[in-house]
Amino acid sequence: MAGAADGETFGGTRMIDLSLLPLFLAGGIALALAPGPDMAFTLATAASQGRRAGLVAAAGICTGAAFWVAATAMGLAALLATFEHALTAIRWIGGAYLLFLAVQAIRHMDDVPEANPAQRLSSAFRRGMLTNLLNPKIGLFFMAFLPQFTNPEIGPVWLQIVILGTLFFAIGTTVLVVVALAAGSARAVLVRSRFWRRALNGLAATAFAALGLRLLFMRNAV
């Protein structure tokens, strides 16, 4: 572990270990670029409902993830991991919610993208947030990933986790914004084409169902 001299200072207080920062950034970028539920949800939302909905969905995802970073900083994620039944309950709720989204996508396979912007945006934010809040594996991931890049010798670990989590958000949000903007351009095609609406909703339903089943049957460990 690097010494205190490697920490970034702010107001005389050392904040993060700069010797560990390059490795953290490399890992964060790789994880953000890897296809996963956040990217799939943002892509499906932006392509079916427009760029604004995709961007709002990304904001919801980041809000849900922020909860887990805060929980990790306070040690709640580690506490939760010790209570198998509580973790299992949250996992099952999250899996059931994703399966609900899959059913909704199938039910509305032929629908033209919604015309009510306010309702669409609030729904996109809520769904994005819940997909993260109801996935305890995200909390366990942060608990396993972020502390590896902290150094107790330079300052409070919880503060370092908050700073590293914020950096991770910045990386992930940038990727999701690019995905939302790129996918949003496809909305005009969906309005005109019943075939592509069915194809996209079918793809979204498949993705949600696969993610939901994976969450239901995964092990509690990271």
C-alpha positions in Angstrom: 0.0 0.0 0.0 1.3 3.4 -0.9 2.1 5.9 1.7 0.4 9.2 2.6 2.5 11.1 0.2 0.7 9.5 -2.7 -2.7 10.9 -1.6 -4.4 13.8 -3.3 -4.9 16.7 -0.8 -7.8 19.0 -0.5 -7.8 21.7 2.2 -4.9 19.9 3.9 -6.8 16.6 4.0 -5.5 13.7 1.9 -8.4 12.3 -0.2 -7.4 9.4 -2.4 -4.3 7.4 -3.2 -3.0 8.6 -6.6 -0.8 5.6 -7.0 -3.9 3.4 -7.2 -5.9 5.8 -9.4 -4.7 4.7 -12.8 -5.7 1.1 -12.1 -9.1 2.2 -10.7 -9.8 4.3 -13.8 -8.8 1.5 -16.2 -11.0 -0.9 -14.3 -13.9 1.6 -14.2 -13.7 2.3 -17.9 -13.6 -1.4 -18.8 -16.6 -2.2 -16.6 -18.6 0.8 -18.0 -17.9 -0.4 -21.6 -18.8 -4.0 -20.9 -22.4 -4.8 -22.0 -24.6 -5.3 -19.0 -28.1 -4.6 -17.6 -27.6 -0.8 -17.3 -26.5 -0.5 -20.9 -29.3 -2.8 -22.1 -31.9 -0.9 -20.3 -30.7 2.5 -21.5 -30.4 1.3 -25.1 -33.9 -0.2 -25.1 -35.5 2.9 -23.4 -33.8 5.4 -25.7 -34.5 3.5 -28.9 -38.2 2.9 -28.1 -39.0 6.2 -26.4 -36.5 8.7 -27.6 -33.2 10.3 -26.5 -34.6 12.3 -23.6 -36.2 9.1 -22.1 -32.9 7.3 -22.5 -31.0 10.1 -20.8 -33.5 10.1 -17.9 -33.3 6.3 -17.6 -29.5 6.7 -17.3 -30.1 9.3 -14.5 -32.4 6.9 -12.7 -29.7 4.1 -13.0 -27.1 6.5 -11.5 -29.5 7.4 -8.7 -30.0 3.8 -7.8 -26.2 3.1 -8.0 -25.6 6.1 -5.8 -27.6 4.5 -3.0 -25.3 1.4 -3.1 -22.2 3.6 -3.0 -23.5 5.4 0.0 -24.4 2.1 1.6 -20.9 0.8 0.9 -19.4 3.9 2.5 -21.5 3.4 5.6 -20.8 -0.3 5.7 -24.5 -1.2 5.1 -23.7 -3.4 2.0 -21.3 -5.5 4.1 -23.9 -5.7 6.8 -26.5 -6.8 4.3 -24.3 -9.5 3.0 -24.2 -11.1 6.4 -28.0 -11.5 6.5 -28.6 -14.2 3.8 -32.4 -14.0 4.0 -32.6 -10.2 3.6 -30.2 -10.4 0.6 -32.3 -13.2 -0.9 -35.5 -11.3 -0.5 -34.1 -8.2 -2.2 -32.7 -10.4 -5.0 -36.0 -12.0 -5.6 -37.9 -8.7 -5.7 -35.4 -7.4 -8.2 -35.7 -10.5 -10.4 -39.5 -10.4 -10.3 -39.4 -6.7 -11.2 -37.3 -7.4 -14.3 -39.6 -10.2 -15.3 -42.5 -7.8 -15.0 -40.7 -5.4 -17.4 -40.3 -8.3 -19.8 -44.0 -9.1 -19.7 -44.8 -5.4 -20.2 -42.5 -5.3 -23.3 -44.3 -8.3 -24.8 -47.7 -6.8 -24.1 -46.8 -3.6 -25.9 -44.8 -5.0 -28.8 -46.9 -3.2 -31.4 -47.3 0.1 -29.5 -46.0 3.3 -31.1 -43.7 5.2 -28.7 -45.7 7.0 -26.1 -46.9 10.5 -26.8 -47.0 11.7 -23.2 -43.5 13.1 -22.5 -44.0 13.7 -18.7 -45.3 10.2 -18.1 -42.7 8.6 -20.3 -39.8 10.4 -18.6 -41.0 9.8 -15.0 -41.5 6.1 -15.9 -38.0 5.8 -17.5 -36.4 7.4 -14.4 -38.3 5.2 -12.0 -37.5 2.0 -13.9 -33.9 2.9 -14.2 -33.6 3.6 -10.5 -35.4 0.4 -9.4 -33.4 -1.9 -11.7 -30.3 -0.8 -9.6 -32.0 -0.5 -6.2 -33.5 -4.0 -6.4 -30.3 -5.7 -7.5 -28.2 -6.4 -4.4 -25.4 -7.8 -6.6 -24.6 -4.2 -7.5 -24.2 -3.4 -3.8 -21.9 -6.4 -3.4 -19.9 -5.3 -6.4 -19.3 -1.9 -5.0 -18.4 -3.5 -1.6 -15.8 -5.7 -3.4 -14.5 -3.2 -6.0 -14.2 0.2 -4.3 -12.4 -0.7 -1.1 -9.6 -2.2 -3.1 -8.5 1.3 -4.1 -8.6 2.9 -0.7 -5.7 3.5 1.7 -6.5 3.9 5.4 -3.2 5.6 5.9 -4.2 8.7 4.1 -7.7 9.4 5.5 -11.2 8.1 6.2 -12.0 5.1 4.0 -15.6 6.1 3.7 -14.6 9.4 2.2 -12.3 7.7 -0.3 -15.2 5.3 -1.3 -17.5 8.3 -1.9 -14.9 10.0 -4.1 -14.1 6.8 -6.0 -17.8 6.1 -6.4 -18.3 9.6 -7.9 -15.5 9.0 -10.4 -17.1 5.6 -11.3 -20.4 7.4 -11.8 -18.8 10.0 -14.1 -17.3 7.2 -16.3 -20.5 5.1 -16.3 -22.8 8.1 -16.9 -20.7 9.2 -19.9 -21.0 5.8 -21.5 -24.7 5.6 -20.9 -25.2 9.1 -22.3 -23.4 8.1 -25.5 -25.6 5.0 -25.7 -28.8 7.0 -25.2 -27.9 9.6 -27.8 -26.9 7.0 -30.4 -30.0 4.8 -29.8 -32.4 7.8 -29.7 -31.8 8.4 -33.4 -33.6 5.1 -34.1 -36.9 6.3 -32.7 -38.1 7.8 -35.9 -37.7 4.4 -37.6 -39.7 2.7 -34.9 -42.6 5.2 -35.3 -42.8 4.2 -39.0 -42.1 0.5 -38.8 -44.2 -2.1 -37.0 -41.6 -4.7 -37.7 -38.8 -2.8 -35.9 -41.1 -2.0 -33.0 -41.9 -5.7 -32.5 -38.2 -6.6 -33.0 -37.0 -4.1 -30.4 -39.6 -4.9 -27.9 -38.9 -8.6 -28.4 -35.3 -7.9 -27.8 -36.0 -5.8 -24.7 -38.3 -8.5 -23.3 -35.6 -11.1 -23.9 -33.0 -9.0 -22.2 -35.2 -8.2 -19.2 -36.3 -11.8 -18.8 -32.7 -13.1 -19.0 -31.5 -10.5 -16.5 -34.4 -11.3 -14.2 -33.9 -15.0 -14.3 -30.1 -14.6 -13.8 -30.8 -12.4 -10.7 -33.3 -15.0 -9.3 -31.0 -17.9 -9.7 -27.6 -16.4 -9.1 -25.6 -17.1 -5.9 -25.5 -14.5 -3.2 -21.8 -14.2 -3.5 -20.1 -11.7 -5.9 
